[in-house]
Amino acid sequence: MNRMKKLRNDIYTFEELDTLEKNAKKLGDMETLGLIEFSRASKTAKGETRKEVSIEDETARQKRDRIRKGG
């Protein structure tokens, strides 16, 4: 199954959507960005949430993102 079908079928996790969004922004892929936004809204409507990661278990990227957001 290709990336676009997976986005349409709401297969990706929130974390995977973050990665896809970063790549789509770099490439200027507006179609993918629209599908990512739709997928996030769909997941939220279904009651899905991001999995919480403790500070001890976070990756270097998660720590950097948390610090950049001021958390």
N, CA, C and O atoms as a Tinker XYZ file with bonds, in Angstrom:
   284  protein
     1  N      0.853000   -1.166000    0.000000    73     2
     2  CA     0.000000    0.000000    0.000000    64     1     3
     3  C      0.904000    1.236000    0.000000    63     2     4     5
     4  O      1.845000    1.321000    0.789000    81     3
     5  N      0.622000    2.169000   -0.866000    73     3     6
     6  CA     1.482000    3.351000   -0.940000    64     5     7
     7  C      1.097000    4.396000    0.109000    63     6     8     9
     8  O      0.066000    4.284000    0.771000    81     7
     9  N      1.932000    5.392000    0.240000    73     7    10
    10  CA     1.781000    6.425000    1.263000    64     9    11
    11  C      0.438000    7.141000    1.181000    63    10    12    13
    12  O     -0.199000    7.369000    2.209000    81    11
    13  N      0.001000    7.497000   -0.011000    73    11    14
    14  CA    -1.255000    8.241000   -0.170000    64    13    15
    15  C     -2.450000    7.388000    0.258000    63    14    16    17
    16  O     -3.372000    7.890000    0.900000    81    15
    17  N     -2.437000    6.102000   -0.096000    73    15    18
    18  CA    -3.536000    5.217000    0.319000    64    17    19
    19  C     -3.556000    5.062000    1.830000    63    18    20    21
    20  O     -4.622000    5.038000    2.446000    81    19
    21  N     -2.366000    4.957000    2.429000    73    19    22
    22  CA    -2.290000    4.830000    3.885000    64    21    23
    23  C     -2.829000    6.093000    4.563000    63    22    24    25
    24  O     -3.512000    6.005000    5.583000    81    23
    25  N     -2.526000    7.260000    4.004000    73    23    26
    26  CA    -3.056000    8.502000    4.568000    64    25    27
    27  C     -4.570000    8.544000    4.451000    63    26    28    29
    28  O     -5.259000    8.934000    5.394000    81    27
    29  N     -5.086000    8.148000    3.306000    73    27    30
    30  CA    -6.541000    8.157000    3.098000    64    29    31
    31  C     -7.249000    7.160000    4.014000    63    30    32    33
    32  O     -8.383000    7.393000    4.433000    81    31
    33  N     -6.580000    6.050000    4.323000    73    31    34
    34  CA    -7.174000    5.011000    5.168000    64    33    35
    35  C     -6.835000    5.179000    6.644000    63    34    36    37
    36  O     -7.176000    4.321000    7.459000    81    35
    37  N     -6.168000    6.277000    6.993000    73    35    38
    38  CA    -5.901000    6.619000    8.392000    64    37    39
    39  C     -5.063000    5.554000    9.098000    63    38    40    41
    40  O     -5.381000    5.160000   10.220000    81    39
    41  N     -3.999000    5.090000    8.451000    73    39    42
    42  CA    -3.151000    4.017000    8.974000    64    41    43
    43  C     -2.058000    4.542000    9.898000    63    42    44    45
    44  O     -1.710000    3.879000   10.875000    81    43
    45  N     -1.515000    5.713000    9.608000    73    43    46
    46  CA    -0.354000    6.229000   10.325000    64    45    47
    47  C     -0.696000    6.699000   11.736000    63    46    48    49
    48  O     -1.814000    7.141000   12.001000    81    47
    49  N      0.290000    6.596000   12.647000    73    47    50
    50  CA     0.145000    7.121000   14.004000    64    49    51
    51  C      0.423000    8.615000   13.980000    63    50    52    53
    52  O      0.899000    9.150000   12.978000    81    51
    53  N      0.125000    9.286000   15.084000    73    51    54
    54  CA     0.407000   10.718000   15.171000    64    53    55
    55  C      1.890000   10.999000   14.974000    63    54    56    57
    56  O      2.261000   11.975000   14.322000    81    55
    57  N      2.731000   10.148000   15.534000    73    55    58
    58  CA     4.170000   10.349000   15.422000    64    57    59
    59  C      4.627000   10.206000   13.969000    63    58    60    61
    60  O      5.457000   10.981000   13.495000    81    59
    61  N      4.082000    9.215000   13.270000    73    59    62
    62  CA     4.425000    9.032000   11.856000    64    61    63
    63  C      3.920000   10.202000   11.025000    63    62    64    65
    64  O      4.576000   10.623000   10.072000    81    63
    65  N      2.746000   10.731000   11.388000    73    63    66
    66  CA     2.209000   11.884000   10.673000    64    65    67
    67  C      3.114000   13.105000   10.843000    63    66    68    69
    68  O      3.268000   13.901000    9.916000    81    67
    69  N      3.714000   13.253000   12.030000    73    67    70
    70  CA     4.652000   14.359000   12.248000    64    69    71
    71  C      5.824000   14.275000   11.279000    63    70    72    73
    72  O      6.224000   15.279000   10.689000    81    71
    73  N      6.373000   13.072000   11.117000    73    71    74
    74  CA     7.502000   12.869000   10.210000    64    73    75
    75  C      7.093000   13.135000    8.765000    63    74    76    77
    76  O      7.805000   13.814000    8.025000    81    75
    77  N      5.949000   12.600000    8.371000    73    75    78
    78  CA     5.461000   12.835000    7.011000    64    77    79
    79  C      5.245000   14.328000    6.755000    63    78    80    81
    80  O      5.532000   14.827000    5.667000    81    79
    81  N      4.739000   15.027000    7.761000    73    79    82
    82  CA     4.482000   16.456000    7.614000    64    81    83
    83  C      5.781000   17.227000    7.396000    63    82    84    85
    84  O      5.842000   18.108000    6.538000    81    83
    85  N      6.815000   16.905000    8.161000    73    83    86
    86  CA     8.102000   17.577000    7.999000    64    85    87
    87  C      8.642000   17.383000    6.584000    63    86    88    89
    88  O      9.135000   18.325000    5.964000    81    87
    89  N      8.545000   16.158000    6.081000    73    87    90
    90  CA     9.040000   15.875000    4.731000    64    89    91
    91  C      8.193000   16.576000    3.677000    63    90    92    93
    92  O      8.732000   17.119000    2.713000    81    91
    93  N      6.876000   16.570000    3.848000    73    91    94
    94  CA     5.986000   17.200000    2.875000    64    93    95
    95  C      6.202000   18.709000    2.831000    63    94    96    97
    96  O      6.124000   19.320000    1.765000    81    95
    97  N      6.472000   19.311000    3.990000    73    95    98
    98  CA     6.743000   20.755000    4.020000    64    97    99
    99  C      8.013000   21.078000    3.260000    63    98   100   101
   100  O      8.069000   22.061000    2.520000    81    99
   101  N      9.042000   20.245000    3.443000    73    99   102
   102  CA    10.302000   20.472000    2.727000    64   101   103
   103  C     10.099000   20.391000    1.226000    63   102   104   105
   104  O     10.709000   21.147000    0.469000    81   103
   105  N      9.231000   19.465000    0.788000    73   103   106
   106  CA     9.001000   19.257000   -0.632000    64   105   107
   107  C      7.894000   20.145000   -1.198000    63   106   108   109
   108  O      7.707000   20.205000   -2.413000    81   107
   109  N      7.167000   20.830000   -0.330000    73   107   110
   110  CA     6.059000   21.671000   -0.782000    64   109   111
   111  C      4.894000   20.854000   -1.316000    63   110   112   113
   112  O      4.193000   21.294000   -2.227000    81   111
   113  N      4.683000   19.672000   -0.760000    73   111   114
   114  CA     3.640000   18.748000   -1.222000    64   113   115
   115  C      2.317000   19.074000   -0.542000    63   114   116   117
   116  O      2.022000   18.551000    0.532000    81   115
   117  N      1.528000   19.930000   -1.159000    73   115   118
   118  CA     0.283000   20.400000   -0.570000    64   117   119
   119  C     -0.765000   19.296000   -0.467000    63   118   120   121
   120  O     -1.557000   19.291000    0.476000    81   119
   121  N     -0.786000   18.372000   -1.404000    73   119   122
   122  CA    -1.759000   17.270000   -1.355000    64   121   123
   123  C     -1.524000   16.418000   -0.111000    63   122   124   125
   124  O     -2.470000   16.082000    0.602000    81   123
   125  N     -0.277000   16.071000    0.146000    73   123   126
   126  CA     0.058000   15.264000    1.312000    64   125   127
   127  C     -0.246000   16.030000    2.594000    63   126   128   129
   128  O     -0.775000   15.452000    3.544000    81   127
   129  N      0.077000   17.310000    2.639000    73   127   130
   130  CA    -0.209000   18.113000    3.824000    64   129   131
   131  C     -1.714000   18.153000    4.111000    63   130   132   133
   132  O     -2.129000   18.098000    5.268000    81   131
   133  N     -2.509000   18.247000    3.078000    73   131   134
   134  CA    -3.961000   18.228000    3.254000    64   133   135
   135  C     -4.453000   16.903000    3.804000    63   134   136   137
   136  O     -5.322000   16.871000    4.675000    81   135
   137  N     -3.896000   15.801000    3.294000    73   135   138
   138  CA    -4.287000   14.484000    3.776000    64   137   139
   139  C     -3.837000   14.261000    5.223000    63   138   140   141
   140  O     -4.537000   13.611000    6.000000    81   139
   141  N     -2.677000   14.798000    5.579000    73   139   142
   142  CA    -2.184000   14.684000    6.958000    64   141   143
   143  C     -3.128000   15.423000    7.899000    63   142   144   145
   144  O     -3.483000   14.911000    8.960000    81   143
   145  N     -3.529000   16.614000    7.512000    73   143   146
   146  CA    -4.452000   17.398000    8.334000    64   145   147
   147  C     -5.777000   16.650000    8.501000    63   146   148   149
   148  O     -6.330000   16.600000    9.600000    81   147
   149  N     -6.278000   16.077000    7.423000    73   147   150
   150  CA    -7.516000   15.310000    7.465000    64   149   151
   151  C     -7.365000   14.077000    8.364000    63   150   152   153
   152  O     -8.269000   13.759000    9.136000    81   151
   153  N     -6.235000   13.390000    8.264000    73   151   154
   154  CA    -5.988000   12.200000    9.059000    64   153   155
   155  C     -5.931000   12.541000   10.547000    63   154   156   157
   156  O     -6.488000   11.812000   11.368000    81   155
   157  N     -5.270000   13.629000   10.898000    73   155   158
   158  CA    -5.213000   14.052000   12.314000    64   157   159
   159  C     -6.604000   14.363000   12.840000    63   158   160   161
   160  O     -6.953000   13.966000   13.951000    81   159
   161  N     -7.396000   15.071000   12.049000    73   159   162
   162  CA    -8.759000   15.403000   12.470000    64   161   163
   163  C     -9.590000   14.132000   12.648000    63   162   164   165
   164  O    -10.374000   14.023000   13.590000    81   163
   165  N     -9.415000   13.189000   11.750000    73   163   166
   166  CA   -10.138000   11.924000   11.825000    64   165   167
   167  C     -9.756000   11.152000   13.084000    63   166   168   169
   168  O    -10.624000   10.620000   13.776000    81   167
   169  N     -8.471000   11.090000   13.379000    73   167   170
   170  CA    -8.004000   10.389000   14.580000    64   169   171
   171  C     -8.546000   11.054000   15.844000    63   170   172   173
   172  O     -8.967000   10.370000   16.777000    81   171
   173  N     -8.534000   12.380000   15.873000    73   171   174
   174  CA    -9.043000   13.106000   17.025000    64   173   175
   175  C    -10.536000   12.852000   17.197000    63   174   176   177
   176  O    -11.011000   12.664000   18.318000    81   175
   177  N    -11.272000   12.847000   16.096000    73   175   178
   178  CA   -12.711000   12.592000   16.151000    64   177   179
   179  C    -13.014000   11.177000   16.653000    63   178   180   181
   180  O    -14.029000   10.950000   17.311000    81   179
   181  N    -12.138000   10.242000   16.341000    73   179   182
   182  CA   -12.314000    8.859000   16.797000    64   181   183
   183  C    -11.908000    8.681000   18.258000    63   182   184   185
   184  O    -12.148000    7.631000   18.854000    81   183
   185  N    -11.289000    9.717000   18.829000    73   183   186
   186  CA   -10.874000    9.654000   20.221000    64   185   187
   187  C     -9.455000    9.169000   20.424000    63   186   188   189
   188  O     -9.041000    8.930000   21.558000    81   187
   189  N     -8.694000    9.016000   19.339000    73   187   190
   190  CA    -7.301000    8.605000   19.468000    64   189   191
   191  C     -6.474000    9.774000   19.987000    63   190   192   193
   192  O     -6.761000   10.933000   19.689000    81   191
   193  N     -5.456000    9.461000   20.758000    73   191   194
   194  CA    -4.575000   10.499000   21.282000    64   193   195
   195  C     -3.129000   10.102000   21.042000    63   194   196   197
   196  O     -2.820000    8.945000   20.755000    81   195
   197  N     -2.261000   11.077000   21.167000    73   195   198
   198  CA    -0.827000   10.793000   21.068000    64   197   199
   199  C     -0.422000    9.979000   22.277000    63   198   200   201
   200  O     -0.937000   10.185000   23.375000    81   199
   201  N      0.501000    9.052000   22.076000    73   199   202
   202  CA     0.982000    8.318000   23.235000    64   201   203
   203  C      1.948000    9.211000   24.002000    63   202   204   205
   204  O      2.804000    9.876000   23.419000    81   203
   205  N      1.794000    9.212000   25.301000    73   203   206
   206  CA     2.639000   10.019000   26.164000    64   205   207
   207  C      3.973000    9.314000   26.376000    63   206   208   209
   208  O      4.015000    8.104000   26.603000    81   207
   209  N      5.046000   10.066000   26.302000    73   207   210
   210  CA     6.387000    9.523000   26.505000    64   209   211
   211  C      6.982000   10.227000   27.711000    63   210   212   213
   212  O      6.989000   11.456000   27.779000    81   211
   213  N      7.482000    9.445000   28.665000    73   211   214
   214  CA     8.101000   10.061000   29.835000    64   213   215
   215  C      9.417000   10.722000   29.429000    63   214   216   217
   216  O     10.029000   10.349000   28.428000    81   215
   217  N      9.834000   11.683000   30.198000    73   215   218
   218  CA    11.066000   12.410000   29.897000    64   217   219
   219  C     12.261000   11.461000   29.850000    63   218   220   221
   220  O     13.182000   11.664000   29.059000    81   219
   221  N     12.252000   10.438000   30.683000    73   219   222
   222  CA    13.364000    9.483000   30.708000    64   221   223
   223  C     13.424000    8.626000   29.438000    63   222   224   225
   224  O     14.501000    8.187000   29.033000    81   223
   225  N     12.267000    8.390000   28.812000    73   223   226
   226  CA    12.208000    7.500000   27.653000    64   225   227
   227  C     12.183000    8.225000   26.308000    63   226   228   229
   228  O     12.141000    7.579000   25.261000    81   227
   229  N     12.210000    9.545000   26.326000    73   227   230
   230  CA    12.107000   10.264000   25.062000    64   229   231
   231  C     13.411000   10.190000   24.262000    63   230   232   233
   232  O     14.501000   10.053000   24.817000    81   231
   233  N     13.260000   10.283000   22.962000    73   231   234
   234  CA    14.423000   10.272000   22.081000    64   233   235
   235  C     15.055000   11.662000   22.058000    63   234   236   237
   236  O     14.484000   12.620000   22.579000    81   235
   237  N     16.218000   11.763000   21.460000    73   235   238
   238  CA    16.890000   13.055000   21.349000    64   237   239
   239  C     16.022000   14.041000   20.576000    63   238   240   241
   240  O     15.955000   15.219000   20.927000    81   239
   241  N     15.363000   13.568000   19.533000    73   239   242
   242  CA    14.487000   14.443000   18.740000    64   241   243
   243  C     13.313000   14.932000   19.583000    63   242   244   245
   244  O     12.958000   16.109000   19.531000    81   243
   245  N     12.706000   14.031000   20.361000    73   243   246
   246  CA    11.583000   14.426000   21.205000    64   245   247
   247  C     12.022000   15.455000   22.247000    63   246   248   249
   248  O     11.296000   16.407000   22.532000    81   247
   249  N     13.206000   15.260000   22.806000    73   247   250
   250  CA    13.719000   16.209000   23.791000    64   249   251
   251  C     13.956000   17.570000   23.144000    63   250   252   253
   252  O     13.587000   18.601000   23.707000    81   251
   253  N     14.566000   17.574000   21.968000    73   251   254
   254  CA    14.821000   18.828000   21.252000    64   253   255
   255  C     13.517000   19.529000   20.913000    63   254   256   257
   256  O     13.411000   20.744000   21.082000    81   255
   257  N     12.515000   18.784000   20.436000    73   255   258
   258  CA    11.225000   19.385000   20.101000    64   257   259
   259  C     10.542000   19.948000   21.341000    63   258   260   261
   260  O      9.937000   21.018000   21.284000    81   259
   261  N     10.635000   19.233000   22.462000    73   259   262
   262  CA    10.018000   19.690000   23.707000    64   261   263
   263  C     10.664000   20.990000   24.157000    63   262   264   265
   264  O      9.973000   21.923000   24.567000    81   263
   265  N     11.969000   21.051000   24.081000    73   263   266
   266  CA    12.698000   22.263000   24.496000    64   265   267
   267  C     12.358000   23.432000   23.575000    63   266   268   269
   268  O     12.184000   24.557000   24.043000    81   267
   269  N     12.263000   23.179000   22.285000    73   267   270
   270  CA    11.925000   24.251000   21.334000    64   269   271
   271  C     10.534000   24.808000   21.587000    63   270   272   273
   272  O     10.288000   25.999000   21.393000    81   271
   273  N      9.622000   23.938000   22.023000    73   271   274
   274  CA     8.238000   24.380000   22.288000    64   273   275
   275  C      8.113000   25.047000   23.643000    63   274   276   277
   276  O      7.052000   25.572000   23.985000    81   275
   277  N      9.182000   25.032000   24.413000    73   275   278
   278  CA     9.163000   25.698000   25.698000    64   277   279
   279  C      8.617000   24.833000   26.823000    63   278   280   281
   280  O      8.179000   25.351000   27.850000    81   279
   281  N      8.642000   23.508000   26.635000    73   279   282
   282  CA     8.091000   22.608000   27.650000    64   281   283
   283  C      9.143000   21.983000   28.390000    63   282   284
   284  O      8.876000   21.189000   29.291000    81   283
